[in-house]
Amino acid sequence: MGHNITAIILKGKFDSEQVSHFDLVPVPLTAELTLFHIDTAYVEYWQSQLGMEGELPDIVDPDFMIPREIVLAEIMKFITGTLAPQYAIIRTDYFGGTGSQYANVFIGSQNVDPGMRKINQALRYLGVVAAPGMDEFDTVGLSDIRRMPSYLEKYWDM
């Protein structure tokens, strides 16, 4: 079975009205962490709507496209009401146990560790402690979130 998602994992509280404004759908992972699905079309739309250009610093291009636009930091600032939200941008692309993943953690628009690449590293940085016999990925339930939601498809034609 495949696993293909692109998302932001936010640490901390957020404003539900701002989340709705930005057409994000929260997926609770833990009391502290929330996942928001995104894709490149979604990011391009909001980049245009907010009139922003530029990229987040120090994202090393993995084997596949990952959203890297600075508008993601701005959206996180809007939905949290803080200048320094903590969040990870993650991407998975697996099928039958073979594939790749990518993650980076940011505080505001600053990459906390450009050498970070793995989702478990990002989750540890965000405070996840693996349950006995599990890794951080499984502890927060990411193994059950296998595909992108259909509501993002509307951005493909915008």
C-alpha positions in Angstrom: 0.0 0.0 0.0 1.3 3.5 -0.9 2.1 6.4 1.3 2.2 9.8 -0.4 1.6 13.0 1.5 2.9 16.5 1.6 2.0 18.5 4.7 2.9 20.9 7.4 3.0 19.7 11.0 2.5 22.6 13.3 3.5 22.6 17.0 1.1 24.6 19.2 -2.2 26.3 19.1 -3.8 27.9 16.1 -6.8 30.2 15.3 -9.6 28.1 13.7 -10.9 31.2 11.8 -7.5 31.8 10.2 -7.2 28.1 9.4 -10.5 28.3 7.6 -9.5 31.5 5.8 -6.5 29.7 4.4 -8.6 26.7 3.5 -6.6 24.3 5.7 -8.1 21.3 7.3 -6.5 20.4 10.7 -5.7 16.7 11.4 -4.8 16.3 15.1 -1.8 14.1 15.7 -1.1 14.8 19.4 -2.3 17.4 21.9 0.6 19.6 20.6 0.9 18.7 16.9 -1.5 19.3 14.0 -1.1 18.2 10.4 -2.2 20.4 7.5 -2.1 18.9 4.0 -0.6 21.1 1.3 0.6 20.7 -2.2 2.5 22.9 -4.8 -0.8 24.1 -6.4 -2.1 25.2 -3.0 1.1 27.0 -2.2 1.2 28.7 -5.6 -2.3 29.9 -5.1 -1.6 31.5 -1.7 1.7 32.9 -2.9 -0.3 34.8 -5.6 -3.1 35.8 -3.3 -0.7 37.3 -0.7 1.6 38.8 -3.4 4.6 37.1 -2.0 7.7 35.7 -3.7 10.8 33.9 -2.5 11.7 30.6 -0.8 12.4 29.4 2.7 16.1 29.1 3.3 18.3 26.0 3.1 15.8 23.5 1.9 18.0 20.9 0.0 16.1 19.6 -3.0 15.3 16.0 -2.4 14.4 13.5 -5.1 11.0 15.1 -5.5 9.3 18.5 -5.3 8.6 19.9 -1.9 6.9 23.2 -1.3 9.5 25.7 -0.2 7.9 29.0 -0.7 8.2 31.7 2.0 4.4 32.1 1.9 4.2 28.9 4.1 6.0 30.8 6.9 3.5 33.7 6.5 0.5 31.4 6.6 1.9 29.7 9.8 2.3 33.2 11.4 -1.2 34.1 10.5 -2.8 31.0 11.8 -0.8 31.0 15.1 -0.7 34.7 15.7 3.0 34.5 16.5 6.1 35.6 14.6 7.9 32.4 15.4 5.7 29.4 14.8 7.4 26.0 15.0 6.5 23.7 12.1 7.8 21.0 9.9 7.3 20.6 6.2 7.1 16.9 5.3 6.8 14.7 2.2 6.5 11.0 1.8 6.5 8.9 -1.4 6.4 5.1 -0.6 4.9 2.1 -2.2 5.3 -1.4 -0.8 8.0 -0.3 1.7 10.2 1.3 -1.0 10.4 5.0 -1.5 11.6 8.2 0.1 10.7 10.9 2.6 11.8 14.4 3.5 11.4 16.8 6.4 12.7 20.2 7.6 11.7 22.1 10.7 11.3 25.9 10.8 10.8 28.5 13.4 9.2 31.3 11.5 11.1 31.4 8.2 14.4 30.1 9.7 15.4 26.5 9.0 16.5 25.1 12.4 18.8 22.4 10.8 19.4 22.4 7.1 21.0 18.9 7.5 17.7 17.4 8.7 16.1 15.2 6.2 14.0 12.5 8.0 10.5 12.9 9.4 11.4 11.1 12.6 14.1 13.8 13.2 11.6 16.5 12.6 9.1 14.9 15.0 11.7 14.5 17.7 12.6 18.2 17.3 8.9 19.1 17.7 8.8 17.1 21.0 7.6 13.7 20.0 8.9 10.8 22.1 8.5 7.4 20.4 6.2 5.0 22.2 7.8 1.6 23.1 8.3 -0.5 20.1 7.4 2.3 17.7 9.2 5.2 16.0 8.0 8.8 16.1 6.2 8.5 12.7 4.0 5.6 14.0 3.6 7.2 17.4 1.8 10.2 16.0 -0.2 8.1 13.6 1.4 9.2 10.3 1.4 5.6 9.1 -2.4 5.9 8.9 -2.5 9.1 6.8 -1.5 7.6 3.5 -2.8 9.9 0.8 -3.6 13.5 0.0 -7.2 14.7 0.5 -9.3 15.4 -2.6 -10.2 19.0 -1.5 -6.8 20.2 -2.6 -7.6 19.2 -6.2 -9.5 22.5 -6.7 -6.2 24.4 -6.6 -4.8 22.5 -9.6 -7.0 24.5 -12.0 -6.6 27.9 -10.3 
